[in-house]
């Protein structure tokens, strides 16, 4: 249901563990605001709030990491990068070349905050080194890190070894001094703390080269960026645990100088546009359950991934904000997450969904599961969202061997048979829980061409209704009369921007179907 947005500030967030289709929501909100205001310039900025190049999202066919999704709409003048972001300057240039290959102006619309943290090769090497440590020294499982250096970059922030984008506005010698210190620390940690074996050191560079060559194949093939730029071996030293300092520092300084005209005070930009009556959309990476403080530790990211971080990253006072919470009609996870509602691998729906569930830029296979309303309900209770977006409902239609009923995880059960309607914060307990399911009929119709809620099969309507009822029950601790009832704004029925249903009835009406 298209209700009015309650603030000029709008947060686009995930309420699962990422990969919810947040990217497609950006353009929908922009277009909706234009129609509501009658102004093409209603949205002044789409700001990246948190994370770095670990957050892959797809917008209008563009597979992005660092650039906000607003890059796909030329009428959005500003693409701010908040102070809560860790960003590799070389990655900005690569991704901008990719966007421009698709006809979108990127670099000149960037507005990178002076306090945005500069990340570099050191952080990526540390990322791989800590994964190596977990596996080869601790004899544990690989965490499934993206190898993008996000956690090590944030460690430099809390460790007070920051290199800000404002450093690109200073002298090269000062920047080089800071970089030399960072490189020395990183190499010491890799060799003496992570205890990486010398014979594994060259593989780190090969891993990074392969990952970036794959992610940037399109710009390489088009001749927009030379393939040598993605060859990380060029920065390796002559011996294990050494780097070519001069070459590495020069590469990052040069990239920073290209971006220097775009380094600004984002605080003033946001406040100025607010004063003009314009809208600012905050685009979040990851999701509520990956938040470094409130997520499923240790399988979390290194940043804050939910609405309050908007104000810290933009550097403005806390104030009313309209939060849009995104999820899929089923669940997915990557890495080593506890996955209570995971579907058995030999189940026909699992086979069907895993064919379409890969990371937007990493290519990692996602695990798939039934919709976990407990997680979404807790995200509503403790995180809060005015709007809900439900994506990929079309993927659940019967196809091939998949002809069965659908399940919704409405609660958990512990080893003693006690039912829990919340996500426990005790990780040991969390790992022992079993799902409690509500079973509802499936449907055979292809709904990808449907644009009106009324046209959906009755079974699809009932599924959506039970999904909402279950998460609202969790959020309100069983009291359906409480006010934690989100509006269901959009239902995605396919990957294309046009494949969306907007005329969803009020939630109160939908709940009447869940009987």
VOGU-3710 file (C-alpha; in Angstrom, 3 decimals, decimal comma):
1> xxxxxxxxxx> 0,000/0,000/0,000  1,478/3,353/-1,039  1,099/5,436/2,104  2,868/8,792/2,493  6,485/8,731/3,632  6,731/10,158/7,149  10,047/11,959/6,769  12,378/13,538/4,227  14,909/10,970/5,430  14,259/7,422/4,235
11> xxxxxxxxxx> 16,268/4,330/5,203  16,416/1,311/2,892  17,352/-1,581/5,175  17,464/-5,364/5,255  15,677/-7,307/7,989  17,277/-10,707/7,370  20,945/-11,517/6,779  21,426/-9,600/3,538  20,599/-10,278/-0,115  16,988/-9,121/0,320
21> xxxxxxxxxx> 16,741/-7,070/-2,859  17,283/-3,680/-1,224  18,815/-2,322/-4,422  15,621/-2,504/-6,478  13,735/-0,547/-3,798  15,823/2,592/-4,367  14,422/3,375/-7,808  10,882/2,510/-6,719  11,054/5,018/-3,877  12,568/7,683/-6,130
31> xxxxxxxxxx> 9,821/7,299/-8,722  7,106/7,222/-6,087  8,358/10,455/-4,523  8,443/12,145/-7,914  4,852/11,185/-8,586  3,741/12,278/-5,113  5,465/15,680/-5,272  5,256/16,386/-8,993  8,984/17,196/-8,871  11,738/15,467/-10,837
41> xxxxxxxxxx> 14,255/16,781/-8,292  12,392/15,518/-5,208  15,248/13,162/-4,264  18,496/15,068/-3,849  20,711/12,228/-2,702  21,047/8,486/-2,272  23,702/7,920/0,404  25,700/4,787/1,108  25,503/4,496/4,883  27,737/1,643/6,000
51> xxxxxxxxxx> 30,097/-1,117/4,982  32,278/-1,049/1,917  32,726/-3,150/-1,180  31,403/-6,224/0,649  27,767/-5,255/0,074  26,706/-6,340/-3,382  23,398/-5,038/-4,674  21,690/-4,960/-8,043  19,934/-1,830/-9,312  18,377/-1,627/-12,785
61> xxxxxxxxxx> 20,679/-4,433/-13,900  23,817/-2,814/-12,435  25,773/-4,997/-10,006  27,237/-2,565/-7,494  29,335/-2,609/-4,333  30,438/0,888/-3,376  28,279/3,154/-5,508  24,804/3,934/-4,147  21,921/2,668/-6,249  20,965/6,232/-7,126
71> xxxxxxxxxx> 23,705/6,133/-9,764  21,154/4,452/-12,050  18,948/7,571/-11,999  20,607/10,577/-13,632  18,174/13,024/-12,009  19,582/12,293/-8,551  22,391/14,873/-8,330  24,319/13,559/-5,325  25,681/10,155/-4,370  27,043/10,727/-0,847
81> xxxxxxxxxx> 29,363/8,237/0,817  28,911/8,585/4,565  31,509/8,697/7,315  30,417/5,201/8,346  31,774/3,682/5,133  35,182/2,094/4,506  36,057/2,544/0,845  38,963/1,543/-1,374  39,596/4,494/-3,732  40,688/2,199/-6,551
91> xxxxxxxxxx> 37,383/0,340/-6,238  35,514/3,635/-6,707  37,286/4,144/-10,022  36,641/0,599/-11,225  32,977/0,707/-10,331  32,529/4,158/-11,830  33,972/2,848/-15,098  31,453/0,009/-14,964  28,542/2,407/-14,359  29,704/4,700/-17,154
101> xxxxxxxxxx> 29,981/1,711/-19,490  26,240/1,356/-18,931  25,592/5,027/-19,612  25,514/6,382/-16,060  27,622/9,316/-14,879  29,237/8,352/-11,592  32,405/10,076/-10,367  31,233/13,676/-10,710  28,095/12,890/-8,686  30,003/11,334/-5,797
111> xxxxxxxxxx> 30,134/13,256/-2,526  32,596/11,369/-0,317  32,635/12,512/3,280  35,945/13,825/4,576  35,724/11,306/7,427  35,024/8,328/5,182  37,722/5,745/5,917  40,164/4,835/3,158  40,762/1,102/2,898  43,470/-0,532/0,808
121> xxxxxxxxxx> 45,306/-3,722/-0,072  46,614/-4,116/3,491  43,090/-4,661/4,770  42,338/-7,241/2,112  45,506/-9,174/2,932  44,637/-9,054/6,625  41,150/-10,324/5,834  42,608/-13,375/4,111  45,210/-13,814/6,844  42,616/-13,976/9,616
131> xxxxxxxxxx> 40,612/-16,511/7,616  43,836/-18,510/7,208  44,399/-18,246/10,968  40,928/-19,568/11,778  41,395/-22,572/9,508  45,087/-23,455/9,820  45,979/-22,319/13,344  42,687/-22,600/15,231  41,612/-25,614/13,127  38,143/-24,149/12,822
141> xxxxxxxxxx> 35,763/-23,525/9,951  36,257/-20,801/7,380  33,989/-17,855/8,184  33,187/-17,171/4,559  34,736/-13,702/4,469  34,366/-11,755/1,224  38,090/-10,922/1,319  37,246/-7,253/0,759  39,081/-6,118/3,897  36,078/-4,679/5,704
151> xxxxxxxxxx> 36,712/-5,869/9,264  40,433/-4,955/9,214  39,523/-1,506/7,867  37,127/-0,882/10,752  39,761/-2,210/13,165  42,005/0,628/12,020  39,217/3,028/12,954  38,755/1,749/16,502  42,514/1,222/16,828  43,019/4,912/16,008
161> xxxxxxxxxx> 45,064/4,276/12,879  42,613/6,031/10,573  43,419/7,246/7,099  40,526/9,442/6,036  39,572/10,600/2,579  40,495/14,087/3,796  44,114/12,847/3,771  43,921/12,912/-0,025  43,465/16,675/0,286  46,739/17,033/2,184
171> xxxxxxxxxx> 50,341/16,407/1,217  51,573/13,257/-0,460  54,384/12,918/2,066  51,950/12,906/5,008  49,807/10,304/3,258  52,857/8,158/2,478  53,953/8,268/6,111  50,565/7,035/7,303  50,507/4,318/4,652  53,987/3,113/5,560
181> xxxxxxxxxx> 52,882/2,738/9,174  49,772/0,842/8,123  51,729/-1,496/5,844  54,313/-2,254/8,531  51,613/-3,089/11,092  49,684/-5,262/8,644  52,700/-7,310/7,601  53,715/-7,818/11,234  50,244/-9,107/12,139  50,073/-11,394/9,103
191> xxxxxxxxxx> 53,460/-12,963/9,805  53,635/-13,087/13,598  50,034/-13,068/14,837  48,132/-14,855/12,082  51,210/-17,048/11,509  50,587/-17,448/7,808  52,934/-20,011/6,265  55,336/-18,401/3,747  54,234/-20,802/1,009  50,613/-19,584/1,357
201> xxxxxxxxxx> 51,513/-15,891/1,055  51,585/-15,787/-2,792  48,118/-17,340/-2,900  46,652/-14,282/-1,196  47,508/-12,140/-4,213  46,235/-14,769/-6,641  42,947/-14,977/-4,730  42,427/-11,214/-4,867  43,355/-11,009/-8,535  40,952/-13,797/-9,469
211> xxxxxxxxxx> 38,099/-12,247/-7,478  38,472/-8,769/-8,982  39,091/-10,060/-12,498  35,830/-11,992/-12,263  33,886/-9,089/-10,750  35,246/-6,606/-13,308  35,297/-8,804/-16,406  32,876/-6,528/-18,225  35,002/-3,374/-17,933  38,149/-5,328/-18,796
221> xxxxxxxxxx> 36,565/-6,782/-21,926  35,290/-3,336/-22,922  38,758/-1,833/-22,493  37,537/0,640/-19,872  40,108/-0,497/-17,314  43,399/-2,237/-18,054  43,523/-5,808/-16,749  46,861/-5,029/-15,073  44,999/-2,809/-12,586  43,397/-5,924/-11,122
231> xxxxxxxxxx> 46,672/-7,822/-10,847  47,505/-7,661/-7,145  50,752/-9,557/-7,686  52,252/-6,245/-8,851  52,247/-5,087/-5,214  53,997/-8,167/-3,809  57,569/-7,775/-2,602  60,529/-9,959/-3,468  60,194/-12,063/-0,307  57,273/-13,424/1,749
241> xxxxxxxxxx> 55,529/-10,840/3,930  56,892/-7,878/1,995  55,194/-5,396/-0,315  56,376/-2,986/-2,978  55,799/0,092/-0,824  56,510/2,682/-3,478  54,180/1,122/-6,022  51,385/0,535/-3,514  51,481/4,044/-2,075  51,619/5,595/-5,538
251> xxxxxxxxxx> 48,599/3,585/-6,728  46,420/4,696/-3,827  47,589/8,299/-3,845  46,880/8,544/-7,575  43,377/7,119/-7,138  42,748/9,495/-4,254  43,737/12,484/-6,361  41,177/11,557/-9,014  38,528/11,537/-6,288  39,785/14,630/-4,443
261> xxxxxxxxxx> 37,275/17,051/-6,056  34,452/14,856/-4,747  35,570/14,888/-1,094  33,161/17,075/0,891  31,435/17,603/4,234  28,404/15,325/3,834  26,851/16,769/7,000  26,352/20,109/5,317  25,128/18,552/2,083  22,376/16,593/3,858
271> xxxxxxxxxx> 21,270/19,496/6,061  21,220/21,875/3,090  19,046/19,559/1,012  16,712/18,999/3,946  16,262/22,758/4,270  15,272/22,853/0,606  12,521/20,310/1,261  14,269/17,526/-0,634  14,446/13,828/0,215  17,570/11,870/1,135
281> xxxxxxxxxx> 17,559/8,078/0,883  20,023/6,114/2,988  21,076/2,851/1,371  22,248/0,256/3,873  24,486/-2,710/3,210  23,956/-6,115/4,838  20,979/-6,338/7,241  19,715/-6,228/10,812  20,983/-9,689/11,725  24,476/-8,873/10,466
291> xxxxxxxxxx> 24,864/-5,809/12,696  28,155/-5,960/14,580  26,389/-5,473/17,933  22,929/-6,984/17,535  23,518/-9,611/14,849  24,346/-13,306/14,911  27,895/-13,078/16,278  30,457/-14,128/15,227  28,860/-14,228/11,769  28,385/-10,489/11,565
301> xxxxxxxxxx> 29,870/-7,650/9,595  32,040/-4,912/11,110  29,592/-2,010/10,814  26,204/-0,994/12,142  23,654/-2,143/9,609  20,384/-0,602/10,726  18,595/2,724/10,851  20,366/4,558/13,726  23,626/4,432/11,748  22,073/6,798/9,204
311> xxxxxxxxxx> 22,603/9,685/11,626  26,136/8,697/12,607  27,215/8,205/9,000  25,596/11,412/7,747  26,783/13,238/10,861  23,436/14,905/11,579  21,138/15,015/14,635  18,827/12,083/15,311  15,316/12,874/14,095  12,263/11,157/12,582
321> xxxxxxxxxx> 13,143/8,861/9,697  11,016/6,554/7,553  12,392/3,026/7,569  11,741/0,508/4,801  12,542/-3,080/5,812  13,267/-5,497/2,965  13,144/-9,275/2,897  12,477/-12,130/0,515  9,478/-14,461/0,509  11,890/-17,176/1,675
331> xxxxxxxxxx> 15,239/-17,008/3,430  18,866/-17,247/2,345  22,159/-17,143/4,207  25,837/-17,414/3,299  28,906/-18,396/5,267  28,626/-20,396/8,497  25,357/-19,033/9,864  23,025/-21,048/12,056  20,093/-21,621/9,713  17,146/-22,937/11,698
341> xxxxxxxxxx> 14,693/-22,921/8,787  17,078/-24,299/6,150  15,427/-26,512/3,552  16,989/-29,947/3,028  19,317/-29,941/0,029  17,418/-32,751/-1,671  14,071/-30,965/-1,353  12,803/-29,915/-4,820  12,250/-26,295/-3,743  15,815/-26,092/-2,433
351> xxxxxxxxxx> 17,082/-27,398/-5,764  15,005/-24,805/-7,610  15,956/-21,819/-5,450  19,674/-22,571/-5,286  19,809/-22,158/-9,052  19,057/-18,430/-8,636  20,723/-17,714/-5,300  24,270/-16,482/-5,811  25,996/-13,363/-4,464  25,572/-10,359/-6,776
361> xxxxxxxxxx> 29,311/-9,732/-7,071  31,069/-12,487/-5,115  29,270/-15,331/-6,865  28,968/-17,215/-3,560  26,272/-19,905/-3,403  23,578/-19,049/-0,862  21,852/-21,540/1,394  18,049/-21,421/1,164  15,311/-21,903/3,740  11,692/-21,362/4,619
371> xxxxxxxxxx> 10,611/-17,870/5,648  11,689/-17,247/9,250  9,054/-14,924/10,719  10,769/-14,978/14,120  13,817/-13,163/12,751  11,674/-10,633/10,871  9,426/-10,084/13,888  12,356/-9,404/16,207  13,792/-6,995/13,625  10,447/-5,164/13,726
381> xxxxxxxxxx> 10,255/-5,125/17,519  13,815/-3,992/18,185  14,819/-2,292/14,940  11,513/-0,940/13,725  10,285/-0,365/10,184  7,216/1,465/8,907  7,189/-0,344/5,565  7,833/-3,930/4,584  9,027/-4,964/1,125  8,604/-8,613/0,165
391> xxxxxxxxxx> 10,718/-9,732/-2,793  10,883/-12,878/-4,939  7,383/-14,144/-4,256  7,410/-15,407/-7,841  10,263/-17,822/-7,086  7,938/-19,959/-4,962  5,570/-20,886/-7,811  5,428/-24,588/-8,576  7,908/-25,614/-11,248  9,272/-28,978/-12,366
401> xxxxxxxxxx> 9,622/-31,328/-9,394  8,549/-28,600/-6,972  4,798/-29,064/-6,491  4,391/-28,985/-2,718  3,143/-26,935/0,205  4,961/-23,963/1,713  6,115/-23,567/5,286  6,571/-20,488/7,452  8,723/-20,659/10,575  6,488/-19,068/13,234
411> xxxxxxxxxx> 8,428/-20,066/16,363  11,308/-22,185/17,664  11,391/-25,164/19,990  14,242/-25,933/22,381  15,540/-29,344/23,431  12,985/-29,538/26,252  10,042/-28,941/23,944  9,527/-25,345/25,082  8,314/-22,961/22,369  10,183/-19,674/21,861
421> xxxxxxxxxx> 8,742/-16,723/19,940  11,963/-14,726/19,866  15,552/-15,062/18,684  17,721/-15,965/21,698  20,866/-13,907/22,197  22,653/-16,937/23,605  24,499/-18,446/20,641  24,814/-21,867/22,240  21,042/-22,045/22,745  20,389/-20,648/19,277
431> xxxxxxxxxx> 22,269/-23,543/17,680  20,068/-26,145/19,390  16,666/-24,810/18,304  14,274/-26,466/15,895  11,712/-24,666/13,727  7,972/-24,648/14,374  6,159/-24,385/11,043  2,814/-23,209/9,741  2,039/-25,085/6,525  0,054/-23,374/3,767
441> xxxxxxxxxx> -0,827/-24,395/0,196  1,472/-23,584/-2,706  0,403/-22,382/-6,146  1,131/-23,394/-9,709  0,495/-20,102/-11,521  3,346/-18,028/-12,937  2,891/-14,709/-11,122  5,870/-12,879/-12,638  3,601/-11,004/-15,052  1,054/-9,934/-12,455
451> xxxxxxxxxx> 0,969/-6,283/-11,372  -2,087/-6,204/-9,110  -2,536/-7,941/-5,782  -6,064/-8,937/-6,715  -4,704/-10,978/-9,634  -2,525/-13,198/-7,440  -3,634/-16,787/-6,844  -5,586/-17,177/-3,625  -2,850/-19,395/-2,200  -0,241/-16,662/-2,771
461> xxxxxxxxxx> -2,449/-14,124/-0,976  -2,909/-16,502/1,944  0,843/-17,146/2,112  1,553/-13,413/2,321  -1,148/-13,011/4,970  0,231/-15,782/7,193  3,750/-14,484/6,766  2,616/-11,056/8,017  0,539/-12,496/10,836  3,472/-14,551/12,085
471> xxxxxxxxxx> 6,006/-11,709/12,130  3,518/-9,285/13,711  2,727/-11,878/16,383  6,434/-12,117/17,234  6,965/-8,344/17,217  4,000/-7,698/19,514  4,571/-10,689/21,813  1,256/-12,152/20,756  -0,811/-8,982/21,174  -2,219/-8,239/17,708
481> xxxxxxxxxx> -3,704/-4,962/18,987  -0,334/-3,323/19,538  1,021/-0,778/17,071  3,951/-2,758/15,643  2,176/-3,436/12,357  4,154/-2,453/9,251  2,634/-1,412/5,965  3,343/-3,876/3,125  4,511/-1,406/0,498  5,778/-3,527/-2,389
491> xxxxxxxxxx> 5,750/-7,170/-3,441  8,470/-8,139/-5,912  7,466/-10,742/-8,494  10,614/-10,744/-10,621  14,038/-9,119/-10,991  13,048/-6,394/-13,456  12,069/-2,949/-12,116  8,599/-3,332/-13,634  7,963/-6,652/-11,877  6,451/-5,247/-8,723
501> xxxxxxxxxx> 3,018/-5,062/-7,106  2,170/-1,756/-5,437  -1,583/-1,929/-4,787  -1,306/-4,170/-1,745  -4,339/-3,888/0,571  -3,906/-2,548/4,111  -2,326/-5,105/6,421  -5,471/-5,219/8,551  -7,362/-6,542/5,511  -4,621/-9,004/4,634
511> xxxxx> -4,645/-10,490/8,111  -8,268/-11,501/7,618  -7,016/-14,036/5,053  -4,850/-15,785/7,654  -7,519/-18,033/9,136
//
